Amino acid sequence: MSTRTIGIVMNGITGRMGYRQHLVRSILAIRDQGGVELSDGTRLQVDPILVGRSAERVKEIADRHNVPRWTTDLTEALSGDDEIYFDAQLTTVREESILQAIAAGKAVYTEKPISESLEGSLRLARAAREAGIKDGVVHDKLYLPGLLKLKRLIDSGFFGRILSVRGEFGYWVFEGDQQAAQRPSWNYRSEDGGGMTTDMFCHWNYVLENLFGEVESVIAKTTTHIPTRWDEQGKPYEATADDAAYGIFELTGGVIAQINSSWATRVHRDELVEFHVDGTEGSAVAGLHKCVAQHRTATPKPVWNPDLAETQSYRDQWQEVPDNAEFDNGFKAQWEQFLRHVVGDGSHPYDFLAGARGVRLAEAGLESSATGRRVELAPLQVDVPVLDRS
Ligand SMILES: NC(=O)c1ccc[n+]([C@@H]2O[C@H](COP(=O)([O-])OP(=O)(O)OC[C@H]3O[C@@H](n4cnc5c(N)ncnc54)[C@H](O)[C@@H]3O)[C@@H](O)[C@H]2O)c1
């Protein structure tokens, strides 16, 4: 069995997402399993070099996980022959680093949002195409077991004509005074790239376009429910970014999607995100892990009668969609797909232009909220053809 090794420059691995999901749960898990198997039987092994601003913190992580290569100098890391650059830094500093990686001829894989603005995102999409590099953006929600099972239902024609999607995302993020917040404080400051709309509409765009249809218009109301929060040092600060976004999205084919996203809601759901899909032939509710369905032929007949206490147990009337497969960590599954793609072994369709559509939806949501108007979205293009990158 032959083995090939691919170097990956990993930036932002001291952060929440970079460390846990990308380094530990993805790249180190791939390394420890002996790499990714390619279709010709070759094992593609990964060899990361960790990059961060603080030598002490990066070295500590490198030592803890037996990663021999680390540096605080991105330029130096990019001058080597590693083939991939990965970015999980703060959104505000991402664009510049990615442009540097593109100029160095690296394939680039990045967290979302790919840039702070649509303009910046298109700049990246164009630069990637001009350089002929392979580019990818994290679309982790598509790899969740719940959504994979939902996709299975969609592909089988289970729903008939899909009518609507209602998404409910959120949980209570502690303010930081009585109990420490469970998310970084920059998430609540717009000047640092924070905000619910910026964060989550990127996700909702790819979930909607890959499962139900491209987003053609948005009406949104965004707000800051909690105006003061306490940061990592216990100091109060003004929350300048929105912590909730209530959006209605019209999709190609007439599907209406409505998604509530809030960090100021207490959970009365089975999972932290759930999508309820109604179709003429059946309905389903998918979360991160679980998916339940109810077919037209098994639909009970509720009758509205406010005089009587409820007698039906509605949740018990749904059938669980079985896994019928083993689902790996979603971040790792997408990494494996991207790695194969970089070495010419399969496709990875979630490129910078897809990332740009996510950023555009976030901008459109904020614009709709500011103006009180519905914002229409035309197909997004970059005037540089895709090179044959297979
Ligand atoms: N895919 C997802 O589900 C998901 C979830 C959360 C966050 N994210 C994205 O991942 C990225 C990182 O988010 P996070 O929650 O890990 O944040 P975090 O604050 O925990 O980590 C930020 C990282 O950026 C680094 N950094 C580089 N330059 C910096 C600067 N000038 N100031 C501060 N930090 C700097 C930090 O050292 C750290 O490694 C963001 O772009 C965010 O949108 C994605």
The ligand as a MOL file (V3000), in Angstrom:
LIG
                    3D

  0  0  0     0  0            999 V3000
M  V30 BEGIN CTAB
M  V30 COUNTS 44 48 0 0 0
M  V30 BEGIN ATOM
M  V30 1 N -18.5260 26.3690 11.3160 0
M  V30 2 C -19.0290 26.7110 12.4840 0
M  V30 3 O -19.9840 26.1280 12.9610 0
M  V30 4 C -18.4030 27.8380 13.2600 0
M  V30 5 C -18.7360 27.9960 14.6220 0
M  V30 6 C -18.1410 29.0340 15.3260 0
M  V30 7 C -17.2370 29.8840 14.7050 0
M  V30 8 N -16.9460 29.7200 13.3890 0 CHG=1
M  V30 9 C -16.0100 30.6280 12.7060 0
M  V30 10 O -14.6840 30.2840 13.0830 0
M  V30 11 C -13.8860 31.4520 13.2370 0
M  V30 12 C -13.2580 31.4400 14.6370 0
M  V30 13 O -14.2800 31.4570 15.6120 0
M  V30 14 P -14.0230 30.9220 17.1040 0
M  V30 15 O -15.3540 30.8260 17.7500 0
M  V30 16 O -13.1310 29.7520 17.0680 0 CHG=-1
M  V30 17 O -13.2420 32.1960 17.7100 0
M  V30 18 P -12.0850 32.2450 18.7970 0
M  V30 19 O -12.0930 33.6410 19.3290 0
M  V30 20 O -12.1970 31.1260 19.7580 0
M  V30 21 O -10.7420 32.0000 17.9560 0
M  V30 22 C -10.1880 33.0010 17.1140 0
M  V30 23 C -8.8140 32.5680 16.6070 0
M  V30 24 O -8.2800 33.6160 15.7780 0
M  V30 25 C -6.9810 33.9850 16.2620 0
M  V30 26 N -6.6950 35.3760 15.9190 0
M  V30 27 C -5.9640 35.7750 14.8660 0
M  V30 28 N -5.8600 37.0860 14.8020 0
M  V30 29 C -6.5290 37.5700 15.8330 0
M  V30 30 C -6.7680 38.8880 16.2900 0
M  V30 31 N -6.2860 39.9660 15.6590 0
M  V30 32 N -7.5170 39.0150 17.4070 0
M  V30 33 C -8.0110 37.9200 18.0340 0
M  V30 34 N -7.8110 36.6690 17.6170 0
M  V30 35 C -7.0780 36.4780 16.5200 0
M  V30 36 C -7.0250 33.6540 17.7400 0
M  V30 37 O -5.7270 33.5330 18.2640 0
M  V30 38 C -7.7850 32.3270 17.7180 0
M  V30 39 O -6.9130 31.2850 17.3440 0
M  V30 40 C -14.7970 32.6420 12.9800 0
M  V30 41 O -14.6050 33.1040 11.6700 0
M  V30 42 C -16.1880 32.0710 13.1090 0
M  V30 43 O -17.1390 32.7150 12.2680 0
M  V30 44 C -17.5180 28.7140 12.6720 0
M  V30 END ATOM
M  V30 BEGIN BOND
M  V30 1 1 1 2
M  V30 2 2 2 3
M  V30 3 1 2 4
M  V30 4 1 4 5
M  V30 5 2 4 44
M  V30 6 2 5 6
M  V30 7 1 6 7
M  V30 8 2 7 8
M  V30 9 1 8 9
M  V30 10 1 8 44
M  V30 11 1 9 10
M  V30 12 1 9 42
M  V30 13 1 10 11
M  V30 14 1 11 12
M  V30 15 1 11 40
M  V30 16 1 12 13
M  V30 17 1 13 14
M  V30 18 2 14 15
M  V30 19 1 14 16
M  V30 20 1 14 17
M  V30 21 1 17 18
M  V30 22 2 18 19
M  V30 23 1 18 20
M  V30 24 1 18 21
M  V30 25 1 21 22
M  V30 26 1 22 23
M  V30 27 1 23 24
M  V30 28 1 23 38
M  V30 29 1 24 25
M  V30 30 1 25 26
M  V30 31 1 25 36
M  V30 32 1 26 27
M  V30 33 1 26 35
M  V30 34 2 27 28
M  V30 35 1 28 29
M  V30 36 1 29 30
M  V30 37 2 29 35
M  V30 38 1 30 31
M  V30 39 2 30 32
M  V30 40 1 32 33
M  V30 41 2 33 34
M  V30 42 1 34 35
M  V30 43 1 36 37
M  V30 44 1 36 38
M  V30 45 1 38 39
M  V30 46 1 40 41
M  V30 47 1 40 42
M  V30 48 1 42 43
M  V30 END BOND
M  V30 END CTAB
M  END
